[in-house]
Amino acid sequence: MTTSTPDAPGPAYLNQAFVGSEEGRPLRILAEYLEPLKRFQLSNIHDTVVFFGSARAASAGPMEQYYRDARELARQLTLWSKSLSSHRHRFVVCSGGGGGIMESANRGAAEAGGRTIGLNISLPHEQRPNQFISHDLFLEFHYFFMRKLWFAHLARALVVFPGGFGTLDELTEILTLAQTGKLDRAIPVILYGTNYWKEIINFDALVRHGMIDQKDTGLFRYADKPDVALALLKGWLEPHLQSPEPGFAHSRTRQGAGP
């Protein structure tokens, strides 16, 4: 294969200086859609359950109970999904690929012998991939918005453990999509850690000030035990067991649903 050199640039798609340039940004964005799509097709991934939460919730320390619970919930969910009669991988545990809650979710799924996805983000500091992600299902993104697209694109449900700015950003993105009806299907949300979430986000105040409707508080449920969260997930996921196509979320407009 011909490679680019300063004297003989060769094909534009092999010119790394061009691909990495301002003009090449649309190509990089497109690659962050098409490459994961191909990877999930090759790995026979049908749909996912996404776990969000802080990278700072370590296996030892003040947040360790959340680490243990995320690990156990992911383990139980994966055991259940593996018991299903399907030729594709269903309800695969997906995380942001880093440490803390993300690591614990991937770890629990791996301990159950399942496939597990990590959608990592390239940052100057802090975010490093954890060791429990399935090798062929580790993806690293440059763009936050493309990473968030893939969180939503295959998700059948979301479990949100305590976290900071990143977790809040990811949670409110999904809640906004659900509230506005932008997606052609619901993505149910579990807020894990009732006391934490009721202190961090005062949903009742948002209702009282008219910023959201009372019905919007039905977009999520609270849970504090892995078995309670698993029961909620199974209740939401079982109706989708006969879905023949990959669970891609399609956007809706005034004209109806579309890709």
C-alpha positions in Angstrom: 0.0 0.0 0.0 1.2 3.5 -0.9 2.0 5.7 2.1 2.2 9.5 2.2 5.6 11.2 2.2 6.3 15.0 1.9 7.5 14.5 -1.6 4.7 12.1 -2.7 1.6 12.8 -0.6 -0.4 9.9 -2.1 -4.1 9.4 -1.5 -5.7 12.0 0.7 -7.1 9.3 3.0 -3.6 8.2 3.8 -2.3 11.7 4.5 -2.3 11.7 8.3 -1.4 15.4 8.4 -4.5 16.2 6.4 -6.8 13.8 8.4 -5.6 15.5 11.6 -6.1 19.0 10.3 -9.0 21.5 10.7 -10.2 20.5 7.2 -10.1 16.8 8.1 -12.4 17.2 11.1 -15.6 16.0 9.3 -13.7 12.8 8.4 -12.7 12.2 12.0 -16.3 12.8 13.2 -17.6 10.4 10.5 -15.0 7.8 11.5 -16.2 7.9 15.1 -19.6 6.9 13.9 -18.7 4.3 11.2 -15.9 2.5 13.1 -17.9 1.7 16.2 -20.9 0.7 14.0 -18.7 -1.8 12.2 -17.2 -3.1 15.5 -20.6 -3.7 17.0 -21.8 -5.5 13.9 -18.7 -7.8 13.9 -19.2 -8.5 17.6 -22.9 -9.3 17.1 -24.0 -6.7 19.6 -27.8 -6.2 19.5 -28.4 -3.6 22.3 -26.9 -2.4 25.6 -27.6 -1.3 29.2 -25.5 1.7 30.0 -23.9 2.3 33.4 -22.9 5.9 34.3 -21.1 7.0 37.4 -18.0 8.6 38.8 -14.5 7.5 38.0 -13.7 8.6 41.6 -15.9 5.9 43.2 -13.1 3.4 44.0 -13.4 -0.1 45.4 -12.2 1.2 48.8 -13.2 4.5 50.4 -16.4 6.5 51.1 -18.0 5.4 47.8 -17.0 1.8 47.9 -20.6 0.5 48.4 -21.6 2.0 45.1 -18.6 0.3 43.5 -19.7 -3.1 44.9 -23.3 -2.6 44.0 -22.5 -1.6 40.4 -20.3 -4.6 40.1 -23.0 -6.9 41.5 -25.8 -5.5 39.4 -23.7 -5.8 36.2 -22.9 -9.4 37.1 -26.5 -10.3 37.7 -27.7 -8.5 34.6 -25.1 -10.3 32.4 -26.0 -13.7 33.9 -29.6 -13.0 33.0 -28.9 -11.8 29.5 -26.7 -14.8 28.8 -29.6 -17.1 29.8 -31.8 -15.6 27.1 -32.4 -17.5 23.9 -30.8 -15.3 21.3 -28.2 -15.6 18.5 -27.0 -12.1 19.3 -25.6 -10.5 22.5 -28.5 -8.8 24.3 -28.4 -6.0 26.9 -24.7 -5.8 27.0 -23.2 -3.8 29.9 -21.7 -0.6 28.5 -19.7 2.0 30.4 -17.6 5.0 29.8 -14.6 2.7 30.0 -12.7 4.4 32.8 -12.2 3.7 36.5 -14.6 3.8 39.5 -18.2 3.0 38.7 -17.3 2.4 35.0 -14.7 -0.2 36.0 -17.0 -1.9 38.4 -19.7 -2.3 35.8 -17.3 -3.8 33.2 -15.8 -5.9 36.0 -19.1 -7.4 37.0 -20.1 -8.2 33.4 -16.7 -9.8 32.8 -16.9 -11.9 36.0 -20.2 -13.3 34.7 -18.5 -14.3 31.5 -20.2 -11.8 29.3 -19.1 -9.3 26.6 -18.8 -5.8 27.9 -18.3 -2.4 26.2 -16.1 0.6 27.2 -16.6 3.9 25.3 -13.5 5.7 26.5 -12.8 9.4 26.0 -9.3 10.8 25.3 -8.5 13.4 27.9 -5.4 15.2 29.0 -5.7 13.6 32.4 -7.7 11.3 34.7 -9.5 9.0 32.2 -7.7 5.7 31.5 -9.4 2.5 30.2 -10.0 -0.2 32.7 -8.8 -3.8 32.3 -12.2 -5.5 32.3 -13.5 -4.3 28.9 -13.8 -6.9 26.2 -10.8 -6.4 24.0 -12.7 -6.0 20.7 -15.3 -3.7 22.4 -12.9 -1.0 23.7 -13.4 2.2 21.8 -11.7 5.5 22.4 -13.3 8.7 21.3 -11.9 12.2 20.6 -15.3 13.9 20.5 -17.6 13.9 23.5 -20.7 14.3 21.4 -19.9 11.2 19.3 -19.3 9.2 22.4 -22.7 10.3 23.8 -24.3 9.4 20.5 -23.1 5.8 21.0 -24.3 5.7 24.6 -27.8 6.4 23.4 -27.8 4.7 20.0 -28.0 1.1 21.3 -29.2 1.7 24.9 -32.4 0.0 26.2 -31.9 1.3 29.7 -29.6 3.5 31.8 -28.4 3.0 35.3 -26.9 6.2 36.8 -24.7 5.8 39.9 -23.4 8.9 41.9 -21.1 11.1 39.9 -20.0 14.6 39.1 -20.1 16.9 36.1 -19.6 14.1 33.5 -22.3 11.9 35.0 -24.7 14.9 35.2 -24.0 15.8 31.6 -24.7 12.2 30.4 -27.8 11.8 32.6 -29.4 15.1 31.6 -28.7 14.4 27.9 -30.8 11.2 28.0 -33.5 12.8 30.1 -33.7 15.7 27.6 -34.0 13.2 24.7 -36.8 11.4 26.6 -38.6 14.6 27.8 -38.7 16.1 24.3 -39.7 12.8 22.6 -36.7 13.2 20.3 -36.0 9.5 20.2 -38.6 7.0 18.8 -38.4 4.9 21.9 -38.0 5.4 25.6 -34.7 4.8 27.4 -35.8 4.1 31.0 -33.5 5.5 33.7 -32.6 4.2 37.2 -31.0 6.7 39.6 -29.0 4.5 41.9 -28.6 6.0 45.4 -31.8 7.7 46.3 -30.4 10.0 49.0 -27.5 11.1 46.8 -29.7 12.0 43.8 -32.4 13.7 45.8 -29.7 15.9 47.4 -27.9 16.6 44.1 -30.9 17.3 41.9 -34.0 18.8 43.4 -36.5 17.6 40.8 -39.4 18.8 43.0 -38.1 22.3 42.9 -37.9 22.1 39.1 -41.5 21.1 39.0 -42.5 23.9 41.5 -40.8 26.5 39.5 -42.4 25.3 36.3 -39.2 24.2 34.7 -40.4 20.6 34.1 -43.8 19.0 34.3 -44.8 16.6 37.1 -45.0 13.8 34.5 -41.3 14.3 33.7 -40.4 12.8 37.1 -41.8 9.6 35.7 -38.8 9.4 33.3 -36.7 7.8 36.0 -37.0 5.5 39.0 -34.8 5.3 42.2 -33.1 2.1 43.5 -30.7 1.4 46.4 -30.2 -2.4 46.0 -28.9 -4.4 43.1 -31.8 -6.9 43.2 -34.3 -4.0 43.1 -32.5 -2.4 40.1 -32.4 -5.7 38.3 -36.1 -6.3 38.8 -36.8 -2.9 37.3 -34.4 -3.6 34.4 -36.0 -7.0 33.6 -39.4 -5.5 33.6 -38.4 -2.9 31.1 -36.2 -5.2 28.9 -38.3 -8.3 28.6 -40.8 -6.7 26.2 -37.9 -6.2 23.8 -36.7 -9.8 23.7 -38.4 -10.5 20.4 -36.9 -7.4 18.7 -35.4 -8.8 15.4 -33.3 -5.8 14.6 -30.4 -4.0 16.4 -31.9 -1.6 18.9 -30.8 1.6 17.1 -32.5 4.7 18.5 -33.9 6.9 15.7 -34.5 10.6 16.0 -38.0 12.0 15.5 -39.0 15.3 14.0 -42.4 16.9 13.2 -42.4 14.8 10.0 -42.0 11.5 12.0 -39.2 9.1 12.8 -36.0 8.8 10.8 -32.4 7.6 11.2 
